[in-house]
Amino acid sequence: MKKGINYIDWVIAIGIFIVYIIFIFVVFKPGIRDPSSPSYMIDIVKTNFIKETYYSIETVNLFVKPDSDGQKIYLIQKLPFSWQNGKVLMKEGNNNLNIEIDNSVNPPTLEFQDTFSANIEKEYRLIYNPELNLNPVSLSQTEILTDYRFGVKQDLFGISPNNITKLGAKDYQALKSTWHFPPLKEFNIEIKKVEDQSILLNFPGNTPTSDVRVFVLNYNDNIIQDEGTRTPVLVTLKTW
């Protein structure tokens, strides 16, 4: 009889435990977020805004010391980066140089054209931008360059000016669906230059009525131009 009582006690205890677990999931809903909550709506907009508009480019300085004077086309036989031809700028100051990258060999090679003075070191800046589509340049009659060195490569992450334009041209309702934003709620994205307060993006241009509660997230970031220069901006995300 005692064993039977212990068994019943055990079943009752397990039953109470299961009811308690169900109660926790029903009332508190662990791991489940209300899609119309302010923090969740802001997270949706920020996460998808970053996916839509941010990108990264790579920059590195190149130092060369030629052994003779004149205009030459030099060949660097070992480019330590897997960059595609047509997506790389090579600059000396504000001047863009003619370059060609050959990815058919391993490691890739770099050819570039400039005017040199013997034993005078020159510094260039290489910028890899995956959004560039430069017309290919074919260089020939190259000389192999042996005295050169690369600096430390930098990765720049920020807002793409081209992607801002693309976002501003998208259909708002279709984008809400793609982003899984609550259909009965609204959002707005504004990008403003810090320097002169000019507005670069106001999408979709929604203005909330005075009787609704608006949730706002402001943060500072940079627009990364094609050539790697930074433009400080203030990003304002609003949901209601």
N, CA and C of each residue as an Amber inpcrd file, in Angstrom:
protein
   720
   0.8330000  -1.2130000   0.0000000   0.0000000   0.0000000   0.0000000
   0.8600000   1.2520000   0.0000000   1.9540000   1.1930000   0.7570000
   2.8540000   2.3390000   0.8350000   3.4940000   2.6400000  -0.5120000
   3.8300000   1.5410000  -1.2460000   4.4150000   1.7360000  -2.5740000
   3.4310000   2.4230000  -3.5040000   2.1330000   2.0290000  -3.3970000
   1.1160000   2.6400000  -4.2340000   0.9670000   4.1220000  -3.9430000
   1.0270000   4.5040000  -2.6750000   0.9370000   5.9120000  -2.2990000
   2.1200000   6.6940000  -2.8470000   3.3130000   6.1230000  -2.7430000
   4.5110000   6.7940000  -3.2710000   4.3860000   7.0070000  -4.7760000
   3.8400000   6.0020000  -5.4470000   3.6730000   6.1230000  -6.8960000
   2.7030000   7.2490000  -7.2390000   1.5790000   7.3290000  -6.4900000
   0.6020000   8.3930000  -6.7380000   1.2300000   9.7650000  -6.4570000
   1.9960000   9.8580000  -5.3720000   2.6840000  11.1220000  -5.0570000
   3.6210000  11.5330000  -6.1860000   4.3060000  10.5470000  -6.7450000
   5.2660000  10.8280000  -7.8280000   4.5330000  11.3480000  -9.0750000
   3.3910000  10.7020000  -9.4110000   2.6060000  11.1320000 -10.5690000
   2.0680000  12.5450000 -10.3580000   1.5730000  12.8130000  -9.1490000
   1.0520000  14.1550000  -8.8600000   2.1610000  15.2000000  -8.9740000
   3.3410000  14.8860000  -8.4770000   4.4740000  15.8170000  -8.5240000
   4.8630000  16.1210000  -9.9760000   4.9260000  15.0710000 -10.7990000
   5.2520000  15.2700000 -12.2130000   4.1840000  16.1070000 -12.8910000
   2.9140000  15.8310000 -12.5770000   1.8200000  16.5980000 -13.1670000
   1.8970000  18.0640000 -12.8030000   2.1880000  18.3540000 -11.5260000
   2.3230000  19.7450000 -11.0840000   3.4800000  20.4330000 -11.8050000
   4.5820000  19.6970000 -11.9660000   5.7470000  20.2640000 -12.6550000
   5.4190000  20.6060000 -14.1100000   4.7100000  19.7110000 -14.8030000
   4.3410000  19.9530000 -16.2090000   3.4090000  21.1430000 -16.3170000
   2.4290000  21.2410000 -15.4070000   1.5070000  22.3830000 -15.4130000
   2.2790000  23.6870000 -15.1880000   3.2730000  23.6400000 -14.2900000
   4.0890000  24.8290000 -14.0050000   4.8750000  25.2650000 -15.2490000
   5.4570000  24.3040000 -15.9510000   6.2250000  24.6230000 -17.1640000
   5.3020000  25.2280000 -18.2250000   4.1220000  24.6400000 -18.4130000
   3.1730000  25.1800000 -19.3850000   2.7650000  26.6010000 -19.0080000
   2.5570000  26.8160000 -17.7070000   2.2010000  28.1470000 -17.2220000
   3.2910000  29.1650000 -17.5630000   4.5400000  28.7960000 -17.3680000
   5.6610000  29.6970000 -17.6750000   5.6570000  30.0750000 -19.1480000
   5.4730000  29.0910000 -20.0320000   5.5120000  29.3630000 -21.4700000
   4.3150000  30.1850000 -21.9170000   3.1520000  29.9420000 -21.3340000
   1.9490000  30.6670000 -21.7390000   1.9820000  32.1070000 -21.2590000
   2.4000000  32.3200000 -20.0200000   2.3440000  33.6590000 -19.4220000
   3.5470000  34.5030000 -19.8080000   4.7370000  33.9350000 -19.6540000
   5.9460000  34.7360000 -19.8630000   6.5180000  34.6210000 -21.2650000
   6.2060000  33.5740000 -22.0110000   6.6410000  33.3620000 -23.3920000
   8.1520000  33.5690000 -23.5580000   8.9700000  32.7720000 -22.8650000
  10.4150000  32.9570000 -22.9780000  10.9030000  32.7430000 -24.4090000
  11.7590000  33.6540000 -24.8710000  12.3100000  33.5490000 -26.2250000
  11.3980000  34.0850000 -27.3020000  10.2030000  34.5230000 -26.9350000
   9.2590000  35.0500000 -27.9190000   9.1050000  36.5460000 -27.7030000
   9.3010000  37.3340000 -28.7660000   9.1970000  38.7870000 -28.6590000
   7.9640000  39.2610000 -29.4120000   7.2920000  40.2340000 -28.8280000
   6.1320000  40.8350000 -29.4600000   6.5930000  41.6710000 -30.6460000
   6.1910000  41.3240000 -31.8860000   6.6900000  42.0580000 -33.0620000
   6.2630000  43.5210000 -33.0860000   5.2800000  43.8930000 -32.2800000
   4.8520000  45.2930000 -32.2640000   5.4190000  46.0610000 -31.0820000
   6.3100000  45.4230000 -30.3040000   6.9260000  46.1350000 -29.1820000
   7.9150000  47.1690000 -29.7300000   8.0840000  48.2920000 -29.0280000
   8.9700000  49.3710000 -29.5290000  10.3920000  48.9020000 -29.8040000
  10.9820000  48.1600000 -28.8620000  12.3770000  47.7310000 -29.0480000
  12.5090000  46.7800000 -30.2280000  11.5080000  45.9110000 -30.4030000
  11.5810000  44.9340000 -31.4930000  11.4330000  45.6210000 -32.8460000
  10.5190000  46.5990000 -32.9560000  10.3450000  47.3100000 -34.2220000
  11.5980000  48.0870000 -34.5950000  12.2170000  48.7290000 -33.6100000
  13.4680000  49.4490000 -33.8770000  14.5550000  48.4870000 -34.3280000
  14.6340000  47.3160000 -33.6680000  15.6370000  46.3080000 -34.0530000
  15.4240000  45.8400000 -35.4860000  14.1520000  45.6390000 -35.8810000
  13.8540000  45.2120000 -37.2540000  14.3780000  46.2390000 -38.2520000
  14.0780000  47.5040000 -38.0010000  14.4750000  48.5600000 -38.9380000
  15.9960000  48.6920000 -38.9880000  16.6490000  48.7130000 -37.8190000
  18.1040000  48.8880000 -37.8060000  18.8210000  47.7190000 -38.4740000
  18.4050000  46.4900000 -38.1430000  19.0560000  45.3040000 -38.7150000
  18.9450000  45.2880000 -40.2340000  17.7540000  45.5610000 -40.7410000
  17.5560000  45.5230000 -42.1870000  18.1460000  46.7430000 -42.8800000
  18.1570000  47.8810000 -42.2180000  18.8070000  49.0680000 -42.7760000
  20.2960000  48.8080000 -42.9770000  20.9250000  48.1670000 -42.0050000
  22.3500000  47.8420000 -42.1360000  22.5700000  46.8690000 -43.2860000
  21.7080000  45.8480000 -43.3940000  21.8480000  44.8850000 -44.4960000
  21.6860000  45.5510000 -45.8610000  20.7940000  46.5340000 -45.9360000
  20.4800000  47.1750000 -47.2150000  21.5390000  48.1870000 -47.6440000
  22.1900000  48.8470000 -46.7060000  22.9870000  50.0240000 -47.0720000
  24.4690000  49.9540000 -46.7240000  24.8680000  49.0850000 -45.8170000
  26.2690000  49.0840000 -45.3900000  27.1190000  48.2050000 -46.3100000
  28.3820000  48.5550000 -46.3870000  29.3340000  47.7420000 -47.1440000
  30.7330000  48.0260000 -46.6110000  31.7160000  47.3000000 -47.1110000
  33.0960000  47.5110000 -46.6740000  34.0100000  47.6220000 -47.8750000
  35.0240000  48.4540000 -47.7430000  36.0570000  48.5640000 -48.7650000
  37.4120000  48.3650000 -48.0890000  38.4160000  48.0560000 -48.8860000
  39.7540000  47.8010000 -48.3650000  40.7150000  48.8190000 -48.9610000
  41.6180000  49.3280000 -48.1280000  42.6140000  50.2810000 -48.6000000
  43.9890000  49.8720000 -48.0870000  44.9940000  50.1580000 -48.8810000
  46.3640000  49.8770000 -48.4710000  47.2950000  50.8300000 -49.2190000
  48.3510000  51.2540000 -48.5760000  49.3610000  52.0980000 -49.2180000
  50.4340000  51.2220000 -49.8630000  50.9250000  51.6930000 -51.0070000
  51.9830000  51.0130000 -51.7390000  53.1450000  51.9780000 -51.9210000
  54.3480000  51.5420000 -51.5480000  55.5510000  52.3620000 -51.6690000
  56.4810000  51.7110000 -52.6880000  56.9080000  52.4770000 -53.6870000
  57.7850000  51.9370000 -54.7260000  58.9990000  52.8450000 -54.8870000
  60.1500000  52.2400000 -55.2660000  61.3720000  53.0080000 -55.5330000
  61.9550000  52.5100000 -56.8640000  61.6800000  53.2170000 -57.9580000
  62.1870000  52.7900000 -59.2720000  63.6950000  53.0280000 -59.3820000
  64.3080000  52.3340000 -60.3250000  65.7570000  52.4620000 -60.4870000
  66.1410000  53.3050000 -61.7030000  65.1390000  53.9240000 -62.3790000
  65.4450000  54.7690000 -63.5410000  64.3510000  55.8190000 -63.7160000
  64.6390000  56.8250000 -64.5680000  63.6950000  57.9210000 -64.7990000
  62.7370000  57.5940000 -65.9460000  61.6680000  58.4100000 -66.0170000
  60.7920000  58.3580000 -67.1790000  59.4320000  57.7560000 -66.8890000
  58.5960000  57.7680000 -67.9390000  57.2680000  57.1670000 -67.8430000
  57.3950000  55.6730000 -68.0870000  56.8600000  54.9020000 -67.1500000
  57.0230000  53.4550000 -67.2410000  55.7230000  52.7470000 -66.8660000
  55.6290000  51.4990000 -67.2980000  54.5750000  50.5940000 -66.8500000
  55.2600000  49.4940000 -66.0580000  55.0030000  49.4870000 -64.7640000
  55.6590000  48.5250000 -63.8920000  54.7280000  47.3530000 -63.5870000
  55.3440000  46.2000000 -63.3420000  54.6390000  44.9770000 -62.9920000
  55.0590000  44.5330000 -61.5980000  54.0940000  44.4110000 -60.6980000
  54.3220000  43.7980000 -59.3900000  53.8310000  42.3630000 -59.4820000
  54.7330000  41.4300000 -59.3080000  54.4250000  40.0300000 -59.5860000
  53.6430000  39.3320000 -58.4810000  53.6590000  39.8880000 -57.2750000
  52.9660000  39.2280000 -56.1700000  52.0640000  40.2250000 -55.4520000
  50.8220000  40.3010000 -55.9190000  49.8300000  41.1220000 -55.2330000
  49.2220000  40.2840000 -54.1120000  49.3660000  40.6980000 -52.8470000
  48.9280000  39.8370000 -51.7240000  47.4410000  39.9300000 -51.4010000
  46.6400000  40.3290000 -52.3730000  45.2060000  40.4640000 -52.1570000
  44.4560000  39.8560000 -53.3390000  43.3230000  39.2260000 -53.0610000
  42.5120000  38.6140000 -54.1220000  41.4920000  39.6260000 -54.6260000
  41.9770000  40.6550000 -55.3020000  41.1170000  41.7300000 -55.7920000
  40.8100000  41.5100000 -57.2640000  39.6160000  41.9490000 -57.6740000
  39.1980000  41.8020000 -59.0600000  39.5790000  43.0360000 -59.8760000
  39.9400000  42.7950000 -61.1310000  40.2200000  43.9080000 -62.0320000
  38.9370000  44.7150000 -62.2650000  39.0670000  46.0270000 -62.3140000
  37.9130000  46.8880000 -62.5150000  37.2490000  47.3420000 -61.2320000
  37.7230000  46.8370000 -60.0830000  37.1570000  47.2240000 -58.7970000
  38.2040000  47.8340000 -57.8660000  39.3240000  48.2400000 -58.4450000
  40.4230000  48.8040000 -57.6570000  40.8350000  50.1490000 -58.2370000
  40.9200000  51.1360000 -57.3500000  41.4900000  52.4400000 -57.7050000
  42.9110000  52.5000000 -57.1910000  43.7960000  53.1270000 -57.9710000
  45.1580000  53.4000000 -57.5240000  45.3700000  54.8950000 -57.6590000
  45.6770000  55.5350000 -56.5280000  45.7320000  56.9900000 -56.5110000
  47.0930000  57.4700000 -56.0170000  47.5670000  58.5410000 -56.6660000
  48.7110000  59.3000000 -56.1590000  48.1800000  60.7060000 -55.8830000
  47.9470000  61.0140000 -54.6230000  47.2520000  62.2550000 -54.3060000
  45.8220000  62.1680000 -54.8150000  45.4490000  63.1450000 -55.6530000
  44.1050000  63.1410000 -56.2380000  44.0600000  62.5240000 -57.6320000
  45.1960000  62.0480000 -58.1070000  45.2720000  61.5080000 -59.4710000
  45.0190000  60.0010000 -59.4760000  44.1870000  59.5580000 -60.4210000
  43.9500000  58.1280000 -60.6260000  44.8950000  57.5990000 -61.6900000
  45.5030000  56.4640000 -61.4230000  46.4460000  55.8600000 -62.3550000
  45.7670000  54.7480000 -63.1430000  46.3120000  54.4800000 -64.3510000
  45.8830000  53.3230000 -65.1260000  46.5100000  52.0730000 -64.5120000
  45.6560000  51.0970000 -64.1790000  46.1610000  49.8550000 -63.5870000
  45.4440000  48.6680000 -64.2150000  46.0700000  47.5220000 -64.0930000
  45.4630000  46.2630000 -64.5280000  45.8620000  45.1800000 -63.5450000
  44.8710000  44.4150000 -63.0800000  45.1140000  43.2900000 -62.1860000
  44.8160000  42.0030000 -62.9420000  45.7380000  41.0770000 -62.8730000
  45.5670000  39.7800000 -63.5380000  45.2860000  38.7170000 -62.4830000
  44.0310000  38.2350000 -62.4520000  43.6420000  37.2040000 -61.4940000
  43.7940000  35.7890000 -62.0400000  44.2660000  35.6750000 -63.2880000
  44.3990000  34.3430000 -63.8830000  45.6420000  33.6220000 -63.3870000
  46.5100000  34.3310000 -62.6820000  47.7230000  33.7190000 -62.1360000
  47.6400000  33.7610000 -60.6160000  48.4010000  32.9180000 -59.9700000
  48.4220000  32.8580000 -58.5180000  49.8670000  32.9520000 -58.0200000
  50.2040000  33.9970000 -57.2650000  49.3410000  35.0940000 -56.8150000
  49.0340000  36.0710000 -57.9570000  47.9970000  36.9130000 -57.7900000
  47.6660000  37.8940000 -58.8340000  48.8070000  38.8870000 -59.0470000
  48.7850000  39.5440000 -60.2050000  49.7960000  40.5640000 -60.5060000
  49.1220000  41.9220000 -60.6670000  49.9140000  42.9650000 -60.4950000
  49.4330000  44.3370000 -60.6300000  50.3500000  45.0900000 -61.5870000
  49.7540000  45.7140000 -62.6160000  50.4910000  46.5770000 -63.5280000
  49.9510000  48.0010000 -63.3960000  50.8440000  48.9740000 -63.4180000
  50.4070000  50.3660000 -63.3240000  51.3720000  51.2740000 -64.0830000
  50.8430000  52.4220000 -64.4780000  51.6020000  53.3540000 -65.3180000
  51.7700000  54.6870000 -64.5920000  53.0190000  55.2140000 -64.6160000
  53.2810000  56.5160000 -63.9950000  54.6300000  57.0280000 -64.4870000
  54.9550000  58.2630000 -64.0890000  56.2420000  58.8720000 -64.4050000
  57.0990000  58.8680000 -63.1480000  58.3500000  58.4330000 -63.2890000
  59.2020000  58.1980000 -62.1260000  60.5220000  58.9360000 -62.2320000
  61.1420000  59.1300000 -61.0350000  62.5210000  59.6040000 -60.9260000
  63.3170000  58.5150000 -60.2240000  64.5070000  58.2550000 -60.7310000
  65.3090000  57.1470000 -60.2210000  65.5840000  57.3110000 -58.7270000
  65.3770000  56.2000000 -57.9910000  65.6920000  56.0920000 -56.5670000
  64.9150000  57.0650000 -55.6740000  63.8220000  57.6130000 -56.2110000
  62.9410000  58.4740000 -55.4180000  61.6730000  57.6800000 -55.1050000
  61.4200000  57.4650000 -53.8140000  60.2660000  56.6490000 -53.4250000
  58.9680000  57.4060000 -53.6650000  57.9880000  56.7010000 -54.2050000
  56.6560000  57.2600000 -54.4080000  55.6460000  56.4380000 -53.6070000
  54.6240000  57.1390000 -53.1320000  53.5890000  56.4830000 -52.3350000
  52.2510000  56.5400000 -53.0660000  51.5800000  55.4130000 -53.1180000
  50.2660000  55.3080000 -53.7530000  49.2630000  54.7440000 -52.7440000
  48.0080000  54.9340000 -53.0860000  46.9400000  54.3520000 -52.2760000
  46.0810000  53.4610000 -53.1580000  45.9500000  52.2010000 -52.7670000
  45.1080000  51.2480000 -53.4740000  43.7880000  51.1110000 -52.7130000
  42.6780000  51.1790000 -53.4270000  41.3440000  51.1110000 -52.8240000
  40.5390000  50.0460000 -53.5440000  40.1630000  49.0060000 -52.8170000
  39.3080000  47.9620000 -53.3830000  37.8760000  48.2200000 -52.9510000
  37.0050000  48.4390000 -53.9370000  35.5920000  48.7220000 -53.6830000
  34.7650000  47.7470000 -54.5190000  34.0670000  46.7910000 -53.8800000
  33.3330000  45.7750000 -54.6430000  32.2010000  46.3500000 -55.4820000
  31.7980000  47.6070000 -55.2230000  30.7070000  48.2020000 -55.9880000
  31.1970000  48.9340000 -57.2400000  32.5150000  49.0780000 -57.3760000
  33.0460000  49.7490000 -58.5590000  32.9410000  48.8450000 -59.7810000
  32.7300000  49.4590000 -60.9290000  32.7510000  48.7520000 -62.2120000
  33.5070000  49.6280000 -63.2140000  34.8270000  49.6710000 -63.0510000
  35.6660000  50.5000000 -63.9010000  35.9210000  49.8080000 -65.2320000
  36.0770000  50.6020000 -66.2750000  36.4100000  50.0350000 -67.5830000
  37.7930000  49.3940000 -67.5250000  37.9250000  48.1600000 -68.0230000
  39.2290000  47.4870000 -67.9550000  40.2850000  48.2060000 -68.7960000
  41.4980000  48.1930000 -68.2850000  42.6360000  48.8110000 -68.9660000
  43.6390000  47.7200000 -69.2990000  44.1510000  47.7290000 -70.5300000
  45.1430000  46.7410000 -70.9400000  46.4950000  47.4290000 -71.0770000
  47.4530000  46.9950000 -70.2660000  48.7900000  47.5820000 -70.2820000
  49.7770000  46.5600000 -70.8320000  50.8030000  47.0600000 -71.5060000
  51.8140000  46.1770000 -72.0930000  53.1870000  46.8230000 -71.9570000
  54.2010000  46.1080000 -72.4300000  55.5880000  46.5760000 -72.3640000
  55.9660000  46.9420000 -70.9340000  55.6980000  46.0180000 -70.0310000
  55.9480000  46.2830000 -68.6220000  57.3650000  45.9160000 -68.2160000
  57.8260000  46.5620000 -67.1410000  59.0830000  46.2080000 -66.4890000
  58.7520000  45.6610000 -65.1000000  59.4810000  44.6580000 -64.6820000
  59.2450000  44.0720000 -63.3670000  59.8050000  44.9930000 -62.2890000
  58.9670000  45.3240000 -61.3230000  59.3800000  46.1750000 -60.2120000
  59.7830000  45.2880000 -59.0470000  60.9580000  45.5310000 -58.5050000
  61.4560000  44.6900000 -57.4100000  61.4990000  45.4260000 -56.0720000
  61.6610000  46.7500000 -56.1110000  61.7810000  47.5150000 -54.8700000
  60.4270000  48.1470000 -54.5300000  59.6310000  47.4280000 -53.7670000
  58.3140000  47.9400000 -53.3730000  57.9130000  47.2830000 -52.0520000
  56.9520000  47.8940000 -51.3930000  56.4090000  47.3290000 -50.1590000
  54.9860000  47.8350000 -49.9570000  54.1660000  46.9900000 -49.3350000
  52.7950000  47.3480000 -48.9970000  52.7130000  47.7390000 -47.5290000
  51.8410000  48.6970000 -47.2370000  51.5520000  49.0420000 -45.8540000
  50.5360000  48.0740000 -45.2630000  49.9430000  48.4750000 -44.1510000
  48.9510000  47.6490000 -43.4700000  47.5800000  47.8810000 -44.1090000
  46.9120000  46.7960000 -44.4910000  45.5930000  46.9080000 -45.1060000
  44.5680000  47.3250000 -44.0670000  43.6780000  48.2420000 -44.4650000
  42.5880000  48.6920000 -43.6090000  41.2420000  48.2960000 -44.2110000
  40.3400000  47.8470000 -43.3610000  38.9650000  47.5540000 -43.7790000
  38.0630000  48.6640000 -43.2520000  37.3740000  49.3430000 -44.1660000
  36.4690000  50.4260000 -43.7990000  35.0370000  49.9480000 -43.9680000
  34.2540000  50.0480000 -42.9000000  32.8580000  49.5910000 -42.9100000
  31.9540000  50.7760000 -42.6260000  30.9680000  50.9720000 -43.4880000
  30.0490000  52.0890000 -43.2990000  28.9430000  52.0550000 -44.3350000
  28.2670000  53.1950000 -44.4700000  27.1100000  53.3010000 -45.3490000
  27.5690000  53.5980000 -46.7740000  27.0040000  52.8770000 -47.7240000
  27.3220000  53.0930000 -49.1300000  26.4280000  54.1860000 -49.7040000
  26.9910000  55.2180000 -50.3430000  26.1480000  56.2510000 -50.9560000
  25.2550000  55.6950000 -52.0620000  25.7410000  54.7050000 -52.7970000
  24.9190000  54.0910000 -53.8470000  23.7340000  53.3400000 -53.2550000
  23.9650000  52.6710000 -52.1250000  22.8820000  51.9130000 -51.5060000
  21.8320000  52.8240000 -50.8720000  22.2420000  54.0180000 -50.4520000
  21.2580000  54.9960000 -49.9620000  20.2860000  55.3500000 -51.0820000
  20.8410000  55.6010000 -52.2560000  19.9960000  55.9400000 -53.4090000
  19.0510000  54.7930000 -53.7470000  19.5690000  53.5690000 -53.7210000
  18.7330000  52.4060000 -54.0230000  17.6080000  52.2400000 -53.0020000
  17.9290000  52.4420000 -51.7250000  16.9090000  52.2990000 -50.6860000
  15.8120000  53.3390000 -50.8650000  16.2060000  54.5840000 -51.1740000
  15.2290000  55.6480000 -51.3380000  14.2790000  55.4370000 -52.4920000
  14.6530000  54.5700000 -53.4540000  13.8020000  54.3200000 -54.6180000
  12.9080000  53.0960000 -54.4430000  12.9920000  52.4100000 -53.3050000
  12.2280000  51.1780000 -53.1300000  10.7880000  51.4650000 -52.7040000
   9.9250000  50.4810000 -52.9700000   8.5230000  50.5770000 -52.5820000
   8.3960000  50.3030000 -51.0870000   7.8090000  51.2440000 -50.3730000
   7.7430000  51.1740000 -48.9110000   6.9640000  49.9570000 -48.4280000
   5.7760000  49.7300000 -48.9760000   4.9500000  48.6130000 -48.5160000
   5.6040000  47.2670000 -48.8210000   6.2230000  47.1650000 -49.9760000
   6.9220000  45.9230000 -50.3230000   8.1050000  45.6960000 -49.3830000
   8.7730000  46.7800000 -49.0220000   9.9220000  46.6620000 -48.1260000
   9.4740000  46.2470000 -46.7250000   8.3520000  46.7740000 -46.2600000
   7.8200000  46.3600000 -44.9600000   7.5840000  44.8530000 -44.9450000
   7.0520000  44.3350000 -46.0220000   6.8010000  42.8990000 -46.1060000
   8.1090000  42.1140000 -46.1150000   9.0750000  42.5780000 -46.9010000
  10.3810000  41.9030000 -46.9860000  11.0920000  41.9060000 -45.6410000
  10.9820000  43.0110000 -44.9200000  11.6470000  43.1390000 -43.6270000
  10.8510000  42.4850000 -42.4900000   9.6550000  41.9810000 -42.7800000
   8.7790000  41.3970000 -41.7560000   8.4430000  42.4180000 -40.6700000
   8.2210000  43.6510000 -41.1170000   7.8160000  44.7070000 -40.2040000
   6.2990000  44.6390000 -40.0250000   5.7760000  44.8490000 -38.8080000
   4.3210000  44.7460000 -38.5810000   3.5380000  45.6050000 -39.5740000
   2.5950000  45.0130000 -40.3000000   1.9090000  45.7330000 -41.3870000
   1.1010000  46.9420000 -40.9270000   0.6470000  46.9460000 -39.6780000
  -0.1790000  48.0560000 -39.1880000   0.6600000  49.1280000 -38.4870000
   1.9830000  48.9450000 -38.4720000   2.8920000  49.9260000 -37.8780000
   3.6620000  50.6460000 -38.9830000   4.3460000  51.7240000 -38.6080000
   5.0790000  52.5310000 -39.5800000   6.5030000  52.7830000 -39.0950000
   7.3750000  53.1240000 -40.0580000   8.7360000  53.5280000 -39.6890000
   9.2270000  54.6060000 -40.6490000  10.3030000  55.2730000 -40.2540000
  10.9480000  56.2570000 -41.1210000  12.4410000  56.2630000 -40.8270000
  13.2260000  56.4600000 -41.8770000  14.6890000  56.4880000 -41.7620000
  15.1890000  57.8210000 -42.3070000  15.9920000  58.5020000 -41.5120000
  16.5840000  59.7730000 -41.9550000  18.0860000  59.7230000 -41.7590000
  18.8200000  60.1710000 -42.7830000  20.2820000  60.3040000 -42.6960000
  20.6180000  61.7690000 -42.9420000  21.3510000  62.3510000 -42.0020000
  21.6640000  63.7780000 -42.0800000  23.1690000  63.9870000 -41.9020000
  23.7710000  64.8010000 -42.7670000  25.1870000  65.1150000 -42.6380000
  25.4280000  65.9010000 -41.3650000  26.4470000  65.5270000 -40.6200000
  26.7660000  66.2240000 -39.3790000  27.2800000  67.6370000 -39.6720000
  28.0440000  67.7800000 -40.7520000  28.7150000  69.0540000 -41.0340000
  27.7360000  70.1930000 -41.2850000  26.7810000  69.9880000 -42.1730000
  25.8810000  71.0890000 -42.5480000  24.4030000  70.7760000 -42.3210000
  24.1170000  69.6290000 -41.6900000  22.7420000  69.2240000 -41.3690000
  21.8670000  68.9760000 -42.6060000  22.4840000  68.8270000 -43.7730000
  21.6990000  68.5360000 -44.9700000  21.2060000  67.0910000 -44.9180000
  19.9870000  66.8700000 -45.3930000  19.3620000  65.5480000 -45.3320000
  19.7070000  64.7580000 -46.5970000  20.3080000  63.5920000 -46.4120000
  20.7040000  62.7380000 -47.5280000  19.6560000  61.6760000 -47.8370000
  18.8640000  61.3120000 -46.8340000  17.8010000  60.3290000 -47.0260000
  16.6860000  60.6120000 -46.0330000  15.4620000  60.5880000 -46.5180000
  14.2760000  60.6490000 -45.6650000  13.2730000  59.6730000 -46.2460000
  13.3560000  58.4190000 -45.7580000  12.5790000  57.3330000 -46.3680000
  11.6430000  56.7060000 -45.3540000  10.3800000  56.5300000 -45.6860000
   9.7090000  56.9690000 -46.9350000   9.1420000  58.3830000 -46.8330000
   9.5310000  59.1060000 -45.7770000   9.0150000  60.4620000 -45.5930000
   7.7580000  60.4970000 -44.7510000   7.4920000  59.4160000 -44.0040000
   6.3030000  59.3670000 -43.1520000   6.4170000  60.3450000 -41.9880000
   5.2920000  60.9480000 -41.6100000   5.2280000  61.8120000 -40.4360000
   4.1230000  61.3010000 -39.5210000   4.4650000  60.9270000 -38.2850000
   3.4340000  60.4020000 -37.3810000   2.4680000  61.5020000 -36.9500000
   1.2530000  61.1170000 -36.6660000   0.2750000  62.0720000 -36.1450000
   0.6000000  62.3820000 -34.6880000   0.0280000  63.4480000 -34.1910000
   0.3650000  63.9190000 -32.8460000  -0.1640000  63.0270000 -31.7390000
  -1.0770000  62.1290000 -32.0630000  -1.7030000  61.3040000 -31.0270000
  -1.0790000  59.9180000 -30.8900000   0.0380000  59.6610000 -31.5860000
   0.6910000  58.3570000 -31.4810000   2.0220000  58.4950000 -30.7550000
   2.4360000  57.4140000 -30.1530000   3.7190000  57.3870000 -29.4450000
   4.8160000  56.9530000 -30.4110000   5.8260000  57.7800000 -30.5360000
   6.9090000  57.5290000 -31.4910000   8.1560000  57.0820000 -30.7260000
   8.8030000  56.0490000 -31.2340000  10.0430000  55.5460000 -30.6380000
  11.1980000  55.8640000 -31.5820000  12.2670000  56.4370000 -31.0200000
  13.3490000  56.9940000 -31.8320000  14.6840000  56.3930000 -31.4010000
  15.5200000  56.0670000 -32.4100000  16.9090000  55.6690000 -32.1730000
  17.8070000  56.5540000 -33.0230000  18.7160000  57.2870000 -32.3760000
  19.7170000  58.1110000 -33.0680000  21.0960000  57.5020000 -32.8660000
  21.8980000  57.4700000 -33.9110000  23.2960000  57.0740000 -33.7480000
  24.1480000  57.6970000 -34.8510000  25.4150000  57.9000000 -34.5250000
  26.3590000  58.4880000 -35.4760000  27.1010000  57.3970000 -36.2290000
  27.3460000  57.6590000 -37.5150000  28.0940000  56.7090000 -38.3310000
  28.7620000  57.4820000 -39.4620000  29.2720000  56.7550000 -40.4510000
  29.9480000  57.3750000 -41.5870000  29.4440000  56.7990000 -42.8940000
  29.3000000  57.6800000 -43.8710000  29.1520000  57.2320000 -45.2500000
  30.5610000  57.0510000 -45.8090000  30.8280000  55.8950000 -46.3930000
  32.1390000  55.6190000 -46.9760000  32.0320000  55.8420000 -48.4840000
  32.6840000  56.8870000 -48.9660000  32.6440000  57.1980000 -50.3920000
  33.4520000  56.1660000 -51.1760000  33.2670000  56.1820000 -52.4990000
  33.9280000  55.1890000 -53.3520000  35.4390000  55.1600000 -53.1560000
  36.0410000  56.3200000 -52.8520000  37.4950000  56.4020000 -52.7380000
  37.9760000  56.2690000 -51.2930000  37.0550000  55.8810000 -50.3880000
  37.4620000  55.6050000 -49.0150000  37.3510000  56.7670000 -48.0540000
  36.9340000  57.9420000 -48.5230000  36.7680000  59.0750000 -47.6150000
  35.4910000  58.8980000 -46.7910000  35.5100000  59.4370000 -45.5840000
  34.3790000  59.2950000 -44.6600000  33.5940000  60.6020000 -44.5770000
  32.2800000  60.4890000 -44.5700000  31.3860000  61.6170000 -44.3360000
  30.5690000  61.3130000 -43.0840000  30.8240000  62.0030000 -41.9600000
  30.0710000  61.7410000 -40.7330000  28.5810000  62.0860000 -40.9030000
  27.7250000  61.1950000 -40.4420000  26.2790000  61.3940000 -40.5660000
  25.5930000  61.0100000 -39.2610000  24.3740000  61.5250000 -39.0880000
  23.5050000  61.1200000 -37.9920000  22.3450000  60.3300000 -38.5940000
  22.1780000  59.0990000 -38.1010000  21.0870000  58.2390000 -38.5580000
  19.9750000  58.2860000 -37.5250000  18.7520000  58.5560000 -37.9770000
  17.5910000  58.5920000 -37.0850000  16.5620000  57.5840000 -37.5640000
  16.2390000  56.6160000 -36.7010000  15.2320000  55.6100000 -37.0110000
  14.0190000  55.8680000 -36.1110000  12.8400000  55.8930000 -36.7260000
  11.6030000  56.1210000 -35.9780000  10.6010000  55.0200000 -36.2800000
   9.9080000  54.5650000 -35.2470000   8.8210000  53.6030000 -35.4430000
   7.6280000  54.0540000 -34.6150000   6.4210000  53.7350000 -35.0900000
   5.2050000  54.0590000 -34.3300000   4.0250000  53.1850000 -34.7910000
